[in-house]
Amino acid sequence: MPNLMSNNTDNTNNTNNINNNTNNDINFTSNINNTNNFNNTCCTSMSNPNDKKLNVGGQAVLEGVMMRTRRFWSIAVRKPDNTISSSVFKEVSITNKKKVLGWPFIRGIVMLVENLSLGFKALSYSVNEATDQEVNISKKQMGISITIALIFVVGIFFVLPTIIGRSFSGFIGNTILFNLIEGLIRIAFLICYIVLVSFLKDIKRLFQYHGAEHKTIQAYENGEEIKFENIENIKKYSRLHLRCGTSFLLIVMVVSLFVFALLGKPPLYLRIISRILLIPIIAGISYELIRLAGKFSKYKIVNIIFYPGLLLQKITTREPDDDQIEVAVISLNKVLEAESAGAQDEVELEIIESKDEVAVNA
């Protein structure tokens, strides 16, 4: 991994493209040629305190940060030569096109799938730029990757705890208590997994970018100017955020604990099937809860209820350095600049005029 801790002092030309990304193959390096060095003009603040604030979600990627709003997502990545590559893509959620998919509880399932897909796109882009190696991923390959990831998550965090819990079912007569213990095993698995991966060198840097993403979003939400000259005012904000994807994962585990506790103690194969089939419902419930947390975050009681998720973020985020915040600032400004453009069709017009949806950070 190259040394990326020094300040960026070179000057290069900025080429900004908004790509609809409709090709069957995702080739970021050929579709987007946008290698930016950070300078004062490319990061003119879009965050006047009097402006209406958009809800912004994000994700840390390899040596970079992805930011997402209602109609666009942007990404900025530190390259091996210490320059910063950034791009903007249009991506309107299908929940805005198919109203039924935007209904409460259903939208959470849709957003989970969309975020997984977008996460792989952003990761592919970051690998290309951070390593200077071209990686082409087709829709088929992406589908296979997402499927493998889902199988891993379901197997480790849902099926395996069920099998382990069954091994001591004979010692616990109370069905609800038995299911609660199984749920606690599931939560323990999640925490242990996060702790273990946090020791990996590359993951430590990823968690720093995660912290940079949160600090930049919080600064924007609090009306700060989002530009590098204002970095001290960005750094003062917490790296913990109520709407973080880490909190979402913990909410999923807690919701599953209560849902599964009501299912009794059927044979093992039925327990495993029920766990798998109920995952979409649990995800839908969890999404609504984290939306409520974001909507009512100003209330102390909400912060108390969701405090365990903030504690878990102390592992999945680290204090970023100035260079990492610089990358997050560029990414956020790119997506805000794109959002400032007018609507291109009736769907986008409706999105702009409607009340902004709460985005989930990653």
GIWO-V581354 format. One record per pair of residues at least 4 apart in sequence whose ideal C-beta (glycine too) atoms are under 8 Angstrom apart, sorted by the first residue. I is the first residue (numbers start at 1). GAP is how many residues later the second one is. D is the distance in Angstrom with one decimal. If there is no record, write none. Layout:
# GIWO-V581354
i,gap,d
I,GAP,D
I,GAP,D
This chain:
# GIWO-V581354
i,gap,d
1,200,7.2
1,201,6.6
1,204,7.4
2,78,4.7
4,59,6.5
4,74,5.1
4,78,6.5
4,319,6.2
5,316,6.3
5,318,6.3
6,76,6.3
6,317,7.4
7,315,7.3
7,316,6.7
8,29,5.7
8,30,5.3
8,74,5.3
8,75,6.5
8,76,6.6
8,315,7.1
8,318,7.0
10,27,5.1
10,71,7.8
10,72,7.2
10,73,6.1
11,26,5.7
11,28,6.6
12,23,6.1
12,24,6.8
12,25,4.6
12,71,6.0
14,20,7.2
14,22,4.8
14,28,5.4
15,18,5.9
15,19,5.0
15,20,7.7
16,18,6.2
16,71,7.9
16,72,6.7
16,318,7.6
17,14,7.9
17,15,5.5
17,16,7.4
17,17,5.9
17,70,6.6
17,71,7.3
18,54,7.3
18,70,5.1
18,71,6.9
18,72,5.8
18,320,6.1
19,12,5.4
19,13,5.8
19,68,7.2
19,69,7.8
19,70,5.3
19,71,7.4
20,69,7.5
20,70,5.3
21,5,7.1
21,10,7.4
21,68,5.1
21,69,7.4
21,70,7.0
21,100,7.5
23,4,7.3
23,8,7.0
24,114,6.5
24,115,5.7
25,111,5.8
25,112,7.4
25,113,4.9
25,114,7.4
26,95,6.1
26,98,6.1
26,110,7.1
26,111,5.1
26,112,7.3
26,113,7.5
26,116,7.1
27,4,5.7
27,107,7.5
27,109,5.0
28,4,5.6
28,59,7.3
28,96,6.3
28,97,4.3
28,100,5.3
28,101,7.7
29,4,7.7
29,99,4.9
29,100,7.7
29,105,4.9
30,104,7.8
32,55,4.3
32,93,7.9
34,51,6.2
34,52,5.9
34,53,4.8
35,44,7.0
35,48,5.8
35,49,7.8
35,50,4.7
36,6,5.9
36,40,7.7
36,47,7.0
36,48,5.2
36,49,6.5
36,50,5.0
36,294,6.8
37,46,4.9
37,47,6.3
38,4,6.6
38,5,6.6
38,46,5.6
38,190,6.2
38,288,5.4
38,291,7.9
38,292,6.1
39,4,7.6
40,4,7.7
40,187,7.4
40,188,7.7
40,189,7.2
42,288,6.8
42,291,7.5
43,183,7.3
43,184,4.8
43,185,5.9
43,286,5.6
43,287,5.9
43,290,5.0
44,183,6.8
44,289,7.2
45,180,4.0
45,181,5.0
45,182,4.8
45,185,7.5
45,288,7.2
46,5,7.8
46,180,6.6
46,287,5.7
46,290,3.7
46,291,6.1
46,294,6.7
47,4,6.9
47,6,7.7
47,172,7.9
47,173,4.9
47,176,6.7
47,177,6.5
47,178,6.1
47,179,4.8
47,289,7.2
48,175,7.9
49,174,3.4
52,304,8.0
53,167,7.0
53,168,6.0
53,170,7.8
54,15,5.1
54,16,6.9
54,282,7.1
54,285,6.0
54,302,5.9
55,14,7.4
55,15,7.9
55,239,7.4
55,301,5.1
55,302,6.4
55,303,5.3
55,304,4.5
56,11,5.8
56,12,7.0
56,13,5.7
56,161,5.3
56,164,6.6
56,165,7.9
56,276,6.7
56,279,7.1
56,280,8.0
56,303,6.0
57,10,7.4
57,11,4.7
57,12,7.8
57,186,7.3
57,302,3.3
57,303,5.3
57,304,5.1
57,305,6.8
58,7,6.2
58,8,6.0
58,9,4.7
58,10,6.5
58,155,4.3
58,156,7.8
58,159,6.2
58,270,7.8
58,273,7.6
58,274,7.9
58,303,5.4
58,304,6.1
59,6,7.4
59,7,4.6
59,9,7.8
59,59,7.9
59,60,5.9
59,63,6.1
59,154,7.2
59,186,7.4
59,302,7.7
59,303,3.6
60,4,7.6
60,5,6.0
60,6,7.8
60,146,5.2
60,147,7.2
60,149,3.9
60,150,4.0
60,152,7.7
60,153,5.7
60,302,7.1
61,4,6.8
61,5,5.6
61,14,6.8
61,16,6.9
61,61,5.0
61,62,5.4
61,64,7.4
61,65,3.8
61,145,7.7
61,148,7.3
62,15,7.2
62,61,6.7
62,64,4.1
62,65,5.7
62,68,4.7
62,69,7.9
62,140,7.7
62,144,7.2
63,14,5.5
63,15,4.6
63,16,7.9
63,63,6.4
63,66,7.7
63,67,4.0
63,142,7.2
63,146,7.3
63,264,7.8
64,11,6.1
64,12,5.5
64,13,3.4
64,14,6.3
64,62,4.8
64,65,7.2
64,66,6.8
64,145,6.5
64,263,5.6
64,267,7.2
65,10,7.2
65,11,5.9
65,144,5.5
65,147,6.2
65,148,4.8
65,151,7.7
65,259,8.0
65,262,5.5
65,263,4.4
65,266,4.6
65,267,8.0
66,7,6.1
66,8,7.0
66,9,4.5
66,52,7.7
66,53,8.0
66,56,4.1
66,60,7.9
66,265,6.6
66,296,8.0
67,6,6.7
67,7,5.1
67,8,7.6
67,146,7.4
67,150,7.8
67,261,7.8
67,264,4.6
67,265,5.0
67,267,7.4
67,268,4.6
68,4,7.4
68,5,4.2
68,6,7.8
68,23,7.6
68,50,7.0
68,267,6.9
68,291,6.3
69,4,7.5
69,266,5.2
69,267,7.4
69,269,7.8
69,270,5.1
69,290,7.2
70,22,7.7
70,23,7.9
70,26,7.8
70,269,7.1
70,281,5.1
70,282,7.7
70,286,6.6
70,287,6.7
71,19,6.2
71,20,7.5
71,21,5.5
71,267,7.4
71,268,6.4
71,277,5.9
71,280,6.2
72,16,5.7
72,17,6.6
72,18,5.6
72,19,6.7
72,263,5.2
72,266,4.2
72,267,6.1
73,15,7.5
73,16,5.5
73,18,5.4
73,45,6.3
73,49,7.3
73,262,6.5
74,12,6.7
74,13,6.8
74,14,4.6
74,15,7.4
74,257,5.1
74,258,7.6
74,260,3.8
74,261,3.9
74,264,6.9
75,11,6.7
75,12,5.9
75,47,5.4
75,50,5.4
75,51,6.8
75,256,6.1
76,8,5.6
76,9,7.1
76,10,4.1
76,251,4.8
76,252,7.3
76,254,4.2
76,255,3.9
76,258,6.8
77,7,6.9
77,8,5.1
77,9,7.5
77,48,7.0
77,49,4.9
77,52,4.0
77,53,5.4
77,250,7.1
78,4,6.8
78,5,7.8
78,6,5.7
78,52,6.9
78,245,6.8
78,246,7.9
78,249,5.6
79,4,5.0
79,5,6.9
79,6,5.6
79,50,5.6
79,51,6.7
79,53,6.7
80,50,7.3
80,51,7.3
80,52,5.6
84,242,7.3
84,243,6.0
84,246,5.9
85,44,4.3
86,244,5.3
86,245,6.5
86,248,5.4
87,38,7.1
87,247,7.6
88,246,5.0
88,247,6.4
88,249,7.6
88,250,4.8
89,32,7.9
90,248,7.6
91,27,6.7
92,4,5.6
92,5,6.9
92,255,6.3
92,256,6.8
92,259,7.0
93,4,7.8
93,17,7.4
93,18,7.1
93,21,6.0
94,4,5.7
94,7,5.8
94,16,6.4
94,20,7.1
95,6,4.8
95,7,3.9
95,12,5.1
95,15,5.4
95,16,7.0
96,6,6.7
96,251,5.8
96,254,7.2
96,255,5.4
97,250,5.8
98,4,7.3
99,4,7.6
100,6,6.9
101,5,5.9
101,6,6.4
101,9,5.0
102,4,7.4
102,5,5.1
102,8,7.9
103,4,6.4
104,180,7.9
104,184,5.8
105,4,7.7
105,176,7.5
105,179,3.8
105,180,6.5
105,182,7.8
105,183,6.2
106,4,6.6
106,178,6.4
107,4,5.8
107,177,7.6
107,180,6.9
108,4,6.4
108,175,5.4
108,176,3.9
108,177,7.3
108,178,6.7
108,179,2.7
108,180,6.2
109,4,6.9
109,171,4.7
109,174,5.6
109,175,5.1
109,178,7.8
110,4,6.2
111,4,5.9
111,176,6.2
111,249,7.1
112,4,6.6
112,171,5.1
112,175,7.1
113,4,6.6
114,4,6.1
115,4,6.0
115,130,7.9
115,245,7.1
115,247,7.2
116,4,6.8
116,30,5.3
116,33,7.1
116,34,7.7
117,4,6.7
117,25,6.9
117,29,6.6
118,4,6.2
119,4,6.2
119,243,7.1
120,4,6.3
120,17,7.3
120,22,5.3
120,25,6.0
120,26,6.4
121,4,6.6
121,21,7.6
122,4,6.3
123,4,6.4
124,4,6.6
124,11,5.8
124,13,5.0
125,4,6.4
126,4,5.4
127,4,5.9
127,6,7.3
127,8,5.3
128,4,7.8
128,5,6.6
128,6,5.9
128,7,5.4
137,4,4.9
137,5,5.4
137,8,7.7
138,4,6.9
139,4,6.2
140,4,6.5
141,4,6.3
142,4,6.3
143,4,6.3
144,4,6.4
145,4,6.4
146,4,6.3
147,4,6.4
148,4,6.5
149,4,6.4
150,4,6.1
151,4,5.9
152,4,6.0
153,4,5.7
153,5,7.7
154,4,5.0
154,5,6.2
154,122,6.1
154,125,6.7
155,4,5.0
155,5,6.3
156,4,5.6
156,33,6.5
156,37,7.3
157,4,7.0
157,29,5.9
157,32,5.7
157,33,6.1
157,96,7.4
158,4,6.7
158,28,7.1
158,98,7.5
158,117,4.7
158,118,6.7
158,121,6.7
159,4,6.5
159,113,5.6
159,116,6.7
159,117,7.4
160,4,6.3
160,29,7.2
161,4,5.9
161,21,5.7
161,22,7.9
161,24,4.4
161,25,4.3
161,28,6.1
162,4,6.6
162,20,6.4
162,106,7.4
162,109,5.3
162,110,5.6
162,113,5.6
163,4,7.3
163,105,7.2
163,109,7.6
164,18,7.9
164,21,6.0
165,4,6.8
165,13,7.0
165,14,7.9
165,16,6.6
165,17,3.5
165,20,6.1
166,102,5.1
166,105,7.1
168,4,6.6
169,9,6.0
169,96,6.6
172,5,5.8
172,6,4.4
172,9,6.8
174,4,6.4
175,4,6.5
175,89,5.5
175,90,4.8
176,4,6.3
176,85,5.1
176,86,7.9
177,4,6.5
178,4,6.7
178,87,6.2
179,4,6.5
179,78,7.7
179,81,5.2
179,82,4.0
179,83,7.8
179,84,6.9
179,86,7.5
180,4,6.5
180,77,6.4
180,81,5.4
181,4,6.7
182,4,6.7
182,78,6.9
183,4,6.6
183,70,7.2
183,71,7.8
183,73,6.4
183,74,2.9
183,75,7.7
183,77,6.2
183,78,6.8
184,4,6.3
184,73,7.2
185,4,6.5
186,4,6.9
186,67,5.5
186,70,6.7
186,71,7.1
187,4,6.5
187,63,7.4
187,66,4.7
187,67,7.2
187,70,7.2
188,4,6.1
189,4,6.2
190,4,6.5
190,59,6.3
190,60,7.0
190,63,5.6
191,4,6.3
191,121,7.1
192,4,6.2
193,4,6.5
194,4,6.3
194,52,7.6
194,118,6.9
194,121,5.4
194,122,6.1
195,4,7.7
195,120,6.2
197,6,5.1
198,5,6.0
198,6,6.9
198,9,6.6
198,117,5.4
198,118,7.3
199,4,7.6
199,5,7.8
200,4,6.9
201,4,7.2
202,4,6.4
203,4,6.2
204,4,6.8
204,114,6.4
205,4,6.7
206,4,6.4
207,4,6.7
207,108,7.8
207,109,5.7
207,110,5.6
207,111,4.4
208,4,6.6
208,109,7.9
208,110,4.5
208,111,7.1
208,112,4.6
208,113,7.0
208,116,5.4
209,4,6.4
209,111,6.7
209,115,5.4
209,118,7.1
209,119,7.2
210,4,6.7
210,29,7.7
210,106,6.1
210,107,4.7
210,108,7.4
210,152,7.8
211,4,6.2
211,28,3.7
211,106,4.0
211,107,5.3
211,108,5.9
211,109,4.7
211,113,7.8
212,4,6.2
212,108,3.7
212,112,4.3
212,113,4.8
212,115,6.8
212,116,4.1
213,4,6.3
213,115,5.3
213,148,7.0
213,149,7.8
214,4,6.1
214,23,7.8
214,24,7.2
214,25,4.9
214,26,6.7
214,27,4.5
214,30,6.9
214,99,7.9
214,103,6.1
214,147,6.7
215,4,6.3
215,19,5.6
215,20,6.5
215,22,4.8
215,23,7.3
215,24,5.7
215,105,6.8
215,110,6.5
215,113,7.3
216,4,6.5
216,10,6.6
216,18,5.9
216,109,6.5
216,112,4.1
216,113,5.8
216,115,8.0
216,116,5.3
217,4,6.2
217,24,6.6
217,115,7.1
217,144,6.6
218,4,6.2
218,19,4.0
218,20,6.3
218,23,6.4
219,5,4.0
219,7,6.4
219,11,7.9
219,14,6.5
219,15,4.3
219,18,5.2
220,4,6.7
220,6,5.4
220,112,6.2
220,116,8.0
222,15,7.0
224,6,6.2
224,9,5.0
224,10,6.4
224,13,8.0
225,5,4.7
225,8,7.5
226,4,7.2
226,8,7.4
226,103,5.6
226,106,5.6
226,107,5.8
226,110,7.6
227,102,6.6
227,106,7.6
228,97,7.9
228,98,5.5
228,101,5.8
230,4,6.3
231,4,6.0
231,91,6.0
231,94,5.8
231,95,7.5
231,98,7.7
232,4,6.9
234,91,5.8
234,95,7.1
235,87,7.9
235,90,6.7
239,74,7.3
239,78,4.3
239,79,7.4
239,80,6.5
239,81,7.5
240,4,7.3
240,70,4.7
240,73,4.7
240,74,7.1
240,77,6.7
241,6,8.0
241,72,7.3
241,120,5.3
242,5,6.6
242,48,7.7
242,51,4.8
242,52,5.9
242,55,4.9
242,60,7.5
242,61,7.0
242,64,5.7
242,67,7.4
242,68,7.2
243,4,7.1
243,5,8.0
243,47,6.0
243,50,6.6
243,51,4.3
243,54,7.9
243,115,6.8
243,116,7.0
243,117,5.5
243,118,4.9
244,4,7.1
244,65,6.9
244,69,5.5
244,72,7.6
244,73,7.9
244,116,8.0
244,117,4.8
244,118,7.2
245,4,6.6
245,115,6.1
245,116,6.1
245,117,3.9
246,4,6.8
246,63,6.5
246,66,5.3
246,67,5.0
246,70,4.5
246,71,7.9
247,4,6.2
247,43,6.4
247,46,7.5
247,59,6.2
247,62,2.9
247,63,7.0
247,65,7.0
247,66,6.8
248,4,6.5
248,38,6.1
248,39,7.4
248,42,5.2
248,61,7.8
248,112,6.0
249,4,6.8
250,4,6.4
250,58,6.2
250,59,4.8
250,62,5.5
251,4,6.0
251,35,4.4
251,38,5.5
251,39,5.9
251,55,7.9
251,58,6.7
252,4,6.2
252,30,5.9
252,31,6.3
252,34,4.6
253,4,6.6
254,4,7.1
255,4,6.1
255,27,5.1
255,30,5.2
255,31,5.1
255,34,7.3
256,4,5.7
256,19,7.8
256,22,7.5
256,23,7.9
256,26,4.9
257,4,6.4
258,4,7.3
259,4,7.5
259,19,6.1
259,22,7.4
259,23,5.9
259,26,7.8
260,14,7.6
260,15,6.7
260,18,7.5
263,8,7.6
263,11,5.8
265,6,7.8
266,4,4.0
266,5,5.7
266,8,7.2
267,4,7.0
268,4,6.4
269,4,6.4
270,4,6.1
271,4,6.5
272,4,6.6
273,4,6.1
274,4,6.0
275,4,7.2
278,4,5.7
279,4,6.2
280,4,6.4
281,4,6.5
282,4,6.1
283,4,6.3
284,4,6.9
285,4,6.6
286,4,6.4
287,4,6.3
287,73,7.3
288,4,6.5
289,4,6.5
290,4,6.6
290,68,8.0
290,70,6.1
291,4,6.2
291,66,8.0
291,67,4.5
291,69,7.9
292,4,6.0
292,10,7.7
293,4,6.2
293,9,5.8
293,12,7.7
293,13,5.0
294,64,4.3
294,65,8.0
294,66,8.0
295,63,5.8
296,6,4.8
297,5,6.0
297,6,6.8
298,4,7.9
299,4,7.3
300,4,6.3
301,4,6.4
302,4,6.3
303,4,6.3
303,7,7.7
306,4,6.7
307,4,6.4
308,4,6.6
309,4,6.7
310,4,7.6
312,4,6.6
313,4,5.2
320,4,3.9
320,5,5.3
320,8,7.6
321,4,7.4
322,4,6.3
323,4,6.9
324,4,6.7
325,4,6.2
326,4,6.7
327,4,6.5
328,4,6.3
329,4,6.3
330,4,6.3
331,4,6.9
332,4,6.2
333,4,6.1
334,4,6.7
335,4,6.3
336,4,6.6
337,4,8.0
343,5,3.8
343,6,3.9
343,8,7.5
343,9,5.4
344,4,5.3
345,4,7.0
346,4,6.3
347,4,6.6
348,4,6.4
349,4,6.3
350,4,5.9
